[in-house]
Amino acid sequence: MPETIGFLKPRQAVLDRRREIVADLADLLPEGGLISDERGLKPFETDAFIAYRRMPLAVVLPETTEHVAAVLKYCSRYGIPIVPRGAGTSLSGGAIPQEDAIVVGLSKMSRILDIDLFNRTATVQAGVTNLNISDAVSADGFFYAPDPSSQLACTIGGNIGMNSGGAHCLKYGVTTNNLLGVKMVLFDGTVIELGGKALDAPGYDLLGLVCGSEGQLGIVTEATVRLIAKPEGARPVLFGFASSESAGSCVADIIGSGIIPVAIEFMDRPAIEICEAFAQAGYPLDVEALLIVEVEGSEAEMDATLAGIIEIARRHGVMTIRESQSALEAALIWKGRKSAFGATGRIADYICMDGTVPLSQLSHVLRRTGEIVAGYGLRVANVFHAGDGNMHPLILYNINDPEEAARAEAAGNDILKLCVEAGGCLTGEHGVGIEKRDLMLHQYSRADLGQQMAARAAFDPQWLMNPSKVFPLEGRPAA
């Protein structure tokens, strides 16, 4: 695929010192904590945004905050760029390195440090996977709410970097709403702590600034997160519609009525067929659009909430209503949804977009998305978090056809511009990375971006942290 997204030019002075840098880093880390051979570096040259790749100078795998601090202090001293990496599941290229950069992989920092059920918190290292937190407290009746589709693999550090969401964040909020504190290493090796177990912290809300900063303000090594008590019961229900527009209008009316289910997920016909073929979840195949609506509480509460939702759905011509009748059936319904990206990858390459729109614009944006993609001679499967308008159109293409790949990228850019023009934004939970970087001026004025860059520079005046990401390469302040 011809590259249309640029990277910063590697620093020749850093490349010239490669052998010396590798030797120095080896002295800072325990055995097995450094990768510098070409074969070992290969898995780190890209993330889930596989259309772009760069081989890093080296990869370090620290085990403690002190290891991270030593590496960042060294890199700051010699002007070496740093690219933080969790599990490499970023769909926006957030963890793609560059040739003069050291990748700091946090996979070995995977310990759960403290579980405090009285205060309903867990403190974990940044390499702990999202799902492992819920698994660790499930037997005690608790869970960690944010649940990205990649929750089996993605890490808390990466979730904090991108402010990740998930299906159940309609009710419980995204990462920033469930994050209480972090331990973070700044670019020069300084270790700071923000927040803690308390529900609120004094001073500026720097924790809110760090969450979603895509590894540009420092490297989070530990996090304290909120635990939530499991509900008495939960019930997913399938609603099938004759058109995507009808389903979108139904979502807007459900939320507009004041009903907030735990989740409202959307699939169009291509996505339904892909996911059903993979998961055998029992999705209806005779509808054009499907909503997965989950409610929770006591049986009486769930019945009452569903009655209101069903009444609204009938006003929008719902064709099929099917409630799960068992825990196994509920698990299959969610397996199909959470497997959507992987299942799609079995039939085609795809670019997954991440724009967010007001619910009042959902039907319009769905219709225009189909028109945009068709205009480029491509196909699209829509599967997304409908309750908060966080859209994930999957643009299907052949990555080995350069011309088709370029059309897919152009279609994706047009969809993101559409989201902004509809009153939404470029990203809901996948981050900007490199994918959306050059669209930032479509969302923000130069004054807006200048203020954001000033905040970034206050943490990293040398612009060493994940430097090719988020902000357009032109117009940056001198480091």
C-alpha positions, 0 to 999 in steps of 0.5 A: 500500500502506498503510504499517504501518512508521513512520519518524522524523519529519523534523527541521524545522530541517534541512528549513528549511535545505535550500537552504543545505545543498545549496549547502554540500555542492556546495562539498565535492564535485567536479562531478557529486558532488551530486544535489538535483533531484527527478528526479535524487533519484527513483531513490534514494527506495527500494531493493529493498524497494519497498513503502516510499519516501521522497525524500531531502534530497539525494544525494552521490556521493563518489569518495574517503574524504576526500570521505566524511569531509568530508560526514560532518563537515559533517552531524555539525556541523549534525545532518543524518541520513545514509543510506549506499547501495551498489547499492540491492539491500537487501531489508529497506529498509536504504537507504531514506532519509528526507526530512531525510537525505543519501544517501551513495551509494558507486557512484563508489568502484569501484576495485580498489586492490590484489590481493596473491596471495601473501597471498591478499587484495584491497583494494577501494573499497566501491563495487566489485561483489561479482562484480568481485572474483572476475572480477579474480582468476579468471585467476590461479586465485582467487575471492571466496567470498560470492556473494549472488544479486545479486552482479552488482550488489551492492557490497562496502560493502553486503555488509559492512553486511548481512553478506551470504552466498550459496549457497557460504557453507555451506563458505566462510562469510559476509562476516564470515568473509572480511573482513580489514580496513576503512577507515571514516569515523565520524559526525564525519568521523574516519577509522579503520582496523580489521584489515588483511591479517593473519588476526587483529588485536590488540585488540577485534574491532571489525571483527566489530562493524562487519560487519552493523551496517547503516551505523549505526556509520560508512561503510566506504570500503575493504575488504580481503577474503580470496581463496580458491584455486579447487578442482580441480573442482566438480559440482552435482547435482539431487535431486528429492523428493516433498515439501518435508518429505522434502527438509528432513529430507535436508538435516538428515541430510546436515549431521548426518552430517558431510558439508559440501558447498559448497552445498545450495540448496532449491526447492519446486514453485512455485519450480522452475516459475518458475525453469525457465520463465526459465532452461531449466536442466533442473530436473525438473518432476515433483517437489515439492521440489528440492535443488541440492547442489554438491561440489568437489575432485578427481574421486575426492573428488567421487565419494566425497562424492556417494556418501555424499550419495546414500545419505542421499537414498535413505533419504529417498525421493529421486525424481530424481538428476541430475549435471551433465555439463558446465560449460554444464549446471552454469552453467545449474543455477546460473543458474536458482537465482541468477535466482530472485528476478528470475524470480519478479518476472516473474509477481507482486510478492513480499516476500522473507523472510530468517529462519534456523532450526536444520536440525532444525526445517527440515521443521517450519518449511517446513510451517508456512510453507505453512500461514501463507501459505495462511491469509492467502489467498496463495501462496508460493515457497520458494527458499533456502540450505538447508545453513545453514537460511537461508530465503527464502520469497517471498510472492506478492501484488499490490502495487496491492491495498492489502488484499492487500499488508497480508496479505502483510506480516502473513504475513511477520511471522508467518513471522519469528516462527515462525523465532524460536520454532523457535530461529532468528533474524529475519535470515540475510543481508538485515539488519533494515532497517525490514522487521524492526525492529519485530520485534526485541523478539520476538527480544531482551529490552529489556536485550539491545537496550539493550546493542546500542543502547549499542554503537551510540551509542558510535560515533554518539552523535547517532544520525545514521547510518541512524537509522530502521533496526534498532532499534524507534523506541520506547525509544531513548535520547535522542541 
